[in-house]
Amino acid sequence: MNTRKQRTLEELQWLQQWLPGDITYQNGIQVLRVKENLGEGEVRCVCFDEGLMAMEFDIVLNENRDIKMDRSVGGLIYFLYCFTGNCFHKFEGIERLSKLEELQTAVASNMQETASTLRIVKGERLVLNLIQLNKDMYQQNFDSKDDRSYGKTIAMLDTFDENPGFFQLGRINLEIAELIKLLENAKYVNELSTLMQFEGICHLILAKQIEQFNIDLLYGSEPTSGLSKNSLKMITEIGDFVKNYPEIQHSVDSLCRKSGLSASKMQKGFKYIYHMTVGEFIRDCRLVKGEHLIRTTDMNVSEVVYAIGFTSRSYFCKIFKAKYRCSPKAYKNMVFNERYSVKA
């Protein structure tokens, strides 16, 4: 653990050359907070054991800044995802800029003579997820494991041997956006949980990035949903609204009125982002809220049913059992017994 902490500290100290600021330790994660004269915001960083490092930028700068992403080390691969705002990528010594837009993925590789540089533009909030993969170290880790994804992952890594100084913009990906939101929530739990959540979510993001990269190689990077970026963003906002207020009697019509989207676009967008119809998504959000209330409150099952917007206790029990593999009452008893055993 100390070795990982030291590597993380070294990564942030390297970043300080381009983004001056103070390094602190917050809830299990090391953070670089930008100096006030340069702007505001922070960069969170975690190093993993498998040749992986993840950074989350959430900053607004008062001036344009170029950040050299590596220290003249070959064999590094970067998976980028721009959640808010936009930024640019270039290779050292080459003036061509590639724009990474909001909600868009990108993959870059470097050689020692083609270091990657990230350009951040002034006056615009940037929320960017960056995962750095050391190809040699990552492959060594795979060599020691019996993993079904080995073949696909190694094939993906070999692609970069054939293309030094490789950069590819991907398509808009809303699934990764949902994972970035989970990183935001991880800031507010205890130290150990924060670190574990951050690491787990970053591994999920990496898996989605690799999946996206392979799809883009096969089919190109044009969007496949048929919806505009603004429509997709609106649907994610509607999704967040339903998650936050599942007890409201939502319907396709009411959500269409709220968003200004047609019913067909609404359904297509929910299928594309959440892999559910609108009705399935509403039901799932209510179940998640119901599970949380059963686990964390003294409410009985009938009170939970009313609190999450259902009218039938029997229907709630049926779909709860289908999702969680036991009845709500048995689930509550199990949680109670676990709490009691821990206290004892």
N, C-alpha and C positions, 0 to 999 in steps of 0.2 A: 504493500500500500504506500509506504514512504517513497519507494522508487517511482511509482505512478504520480505521486504528488510532486516529486522533484521534476519529473518530465513535464508535468503541467505548468509548473512555475517557470521552467525554462522556455516553454512555448509562449507564455504571456510576457516574459521579459524580452523575448525576440519581438513580439508584437508592439511593445512599448516604444521601439525605435520609430515606428510609423504612427502609432496612436499613444502619445504620452499620457500617463495616468497612474493611479495608485492601485496596487494589487492587494486584495483582501481575500479573506476566507469566509464564505457565507453559506450556511446550511450544508456543509460538506462539499461545496464546489468553490474553486478558486475563480475570482472575478477581477477583471481589469476595469476600473471606473475611469472614464475619460476626463482629462483636465478641463476645468471650466472655461479656460480661454480658447480651447479647441472646439468645445461643444458640450454635449451631455449624453449620458447613456453608459452602457457597460457591455463587456464581452465576457461570457461565461465559458469555461473550458474544462474538459475532462479528458484524460488520457486513459486508454484501455490497455489490456495486457496483450492483445493480438495485433499490434502494429496499427492501432486505430487511435485517432484523436478527433474530438468533436468540439466545435466552437459555436456559440450562439451570439451573434451580434444584434444589439438593440441600441442604436445610436442615431444621433442627429449632429452633424458637424457644421461648423461655421465656415469651412473652406473645403475645396476639393482635396482629396488625399489619395495617394497611391500606396498600397500596402503590398510589400513583397511577401508572398505566401509561404516561401520555403527558404532554407538556408543552403542553397547550392548542393542539395542532396538529390540524386537521381532516383527514379523508380517510385515517385509519389503520385498518387491519384487523388483528385479532389471531387467530391460530390457536393454540389451547391444547390441550395433551394432558397429562393427569394420570397419570403412570406409577405412583407410589406415594403413598398417602395421599389426601387430598382438600382442596379449598379452595373459596372462594366468589368470585363476581363480582358487582359492583354498578356502577351508574352514579352519578357524582357528583351529589349533590342528591336522589337517589332511594334510599329505604331498603330497597327490595326486594332480597333476596339470592338468587342462583341458585347452587346447589351443583354443583360439578364433582367427580364421583366418580372413584375409581380406575379407570384404563383407559378413561376416557371422553374424547371429543373435544368441543370447543366453538369457536364462531366469534363474534367480537364486532367491531363497528365503532363509531366514535365521531364526534361532531361537536365543535366547540370547546366547546359548552355542555353536552355529555354525556360527559365524560371517563370512561374505564373505570378501575375500581379493583379490585384483587385483595386479598382478605382471606385471610390465612394464620392458621390456628388454632394455638394453642400446644400443645407437648408431643407433636406427631405429625410424623414425618418426611414431608417433601413432596419428591417428585421431579417437577418440572413442566417441560415443554418449551413455550416461548413463541416464536412466530415473528411478528414485526411487519412488515406490508407497507404501504408508502407508496403509495397507489393511483396518484397522478399520476406519480410517478417510475417505478413498475413498468410503467404503460401506455406511457410514453415509450420504455422499453427494448424493449417488444414491438413498438412501431411501427417500430423499426429492424431487425426480424428477420422472416424468412419462416418462421413456425412454425405447424404444423398445429393446435396446441392454442390458438392465438390466439383463435379465435371463442368457444370454451367458457370460456376464462379471462376474457375481456372481459365476456362475459355474466354470469359469476359476480360480477365486480367491479361491474357496473352494478346488480346486486341491492342493493348497499349504498347506492347513491345514492338508491334508493327507500325505504330503511329506515334513516335516521340513528338512532343509538343502538340498533342491532340487536344482539341476542344470541340465539344458538341453541345449545342443548345437542345434541350428536350421540350416536350409539350407541357402545357399547363396540367398540373397534378393536384387535385383537391384532397386526395387521401393523405398526402404528406402535410398539407395545411392542417388537417385535423390532428395529426401527430404533433405539430408545432404548438398547437393550442394546449396539448397535454404538458409540454415542457413548461409553458407559462404557469400552469397549475402546480407544477412540482416545486415552484419557488416557495410555497407557503406551508410545507410540511417539515417534519423534523429532519435533522442532519442526515441520518442513515437512509431514511426513506427518500429524501431528495436525491442523494447520490445514486441509489438503486433505480429510481424512476428515470433519472436523466440518462443513465447508461442503457436501461432497457428500451426507452423510447428511441434513443439514437441508433440502436441496433435495428429496430423496426424501420426507421427512416432509411438506413443503409440498404436494407432488404428491398424496400420500395424503390430506391434509387437504382439498384442493380436491375430489378425487374423492368423499370422504365427504360433504362439504357438498352437492354436487350430488345425490347419492343420497338424502340426508336431505330435501332440498327436494322431490324427486319422490315418495318413498315413506314419509316420516316417519322418526323416529329410534328406533323400537322395534327391539330386537335381532332378527336374522333367523336366528341359528344354532339357536334352540330350546334352547340350553344356558344354565345359570345362570352368573353371573360367577365363582362359586367353581369350577365345573367347568372353565371356560375357563382360569382361572389354574392349576388343577392340570395341565391339558394342556400349558400353556407350561412348567411345571416338569418334566414328563415329557420334553418336547422338549429342554430344556436338559440333562437327564440323558443322553439319547441322544447329543446333540452332544458332551458331555464324555467319554463312555465308549462310543464306537461299536463297540469291539472285543468288547463283551459280546454274547452270543447272545440279543439281545432278541427278544421275540415279543409279539403282541397280548395273550396270556394273562398273561405275566409283567408287562407294563406295567399291565394292568388290576389285577393283584394289588397292585402297588406303589401305584397311585393310588386304588384303591377304586372306580373307574368301570367301568361295563359296557362290553363290546366295541363295542356300537353307539354309545354316547356317545363312546368313544375315537376311533372312526373318523370320526364326524361332526365332532368337534372338530379333528382333524388336517386334515380337508378344509377346514374353515372358516378355520383359522389359517394352515396351511402350503400349502394347495392340493395336498396329496398324501395318499395312504393311509398308514397306519402303516408298512407294508412299504416303500413307495417312499421315505418319509422316512428310515428306517434305512439303506437302501441309499445314499441321497444323502449322508448324514452320513459313512458309511464312505468314499465316494469323495472327499469333501472332505478328510478326514483323510489318505487315501492320497496325494492330490495334494500336500498339505503335506509329508508325509514324503519323497516323491520329490524335491521342490523344495529341501528344507532339510537332508536327511541324506545319508549315504553308503550307506544301505540299498539292496540290490538289490530287484528287483521281487518276487521270492518272499518275501523278508523283510517287505516292505510288506504283501503279501497276508495273511500270517500275523498281522501286528501289528494289522490293522484288523478281524480276525474273519472274513475270507473263507476258504474251504477250497479253492477252485478258482482257479488262476492264469488259466486261459483265460477263465473267466467275468469275472474282474476286468478283464482286458485288453479284453474285448468292451465292457463297459459304460463303462470309462474312455475308450475311443476314441469312444463315442457322445456322451459329455459334453464331452470336451476336444479332439475332432477329430484326435487322433493317439494312437499307442500309448504306453503308459507308458515304454517304453525310448526311443522317439524324443523324448518329452517331457523325460526326464532328460538326454538328450544335448543338447537345445536349451538347457536351463537351464545345463548345464555350459559350453557354448560361449559363452553370454551372459556368464557370470561371467569366463571366460577373456579375452574381448575387453575387458571393463571393466578388468581388472587390467593388461592389456597397454597 
